[in-house]
Amino acid sequence: MAEFYQKKYVTSQGERWDTIALALYGNALKVAPLAEANPRYRNVVAFPAGCELTVPILEESAVESLPPWKR
């Protein structure tokens, strides 16, 4: 799986992994890449405001495989 880390994301109070994945990738099920890139926060359920997460940029093919209405 070819990924590289380049983006950062700062959390808002109460955000969860699935809501962040939905906002960034258009798919709430893409939590695994986020959790793997941020092992420090792996056990967090609801984030406090101000946590800086590293966001893996997934290969385009992974995003392109989604139908347009789910991107």
Steps between C-alpha positions, in 0.01 A plus 500: 500500500673815383419793723687808600428745776477864412183659635417599854154526654411679824204351685196679637341410832303175483616382157537125457716291268205424275391862464856604419533221241170606345613863479843418356434197280126511441468160669448446874642147470851620407602530866787248484748718305440789740543283810818339361651843429414625850573220748520750785124560471393146417294458820323835473128473431401870499781748442556817698553815296848566367648153444719504190460186292717385214281421200617231260440593139355183352569386149257656256376159393360439849297820485415468131338162562219671691191606311488877441223556757723350775819696425 
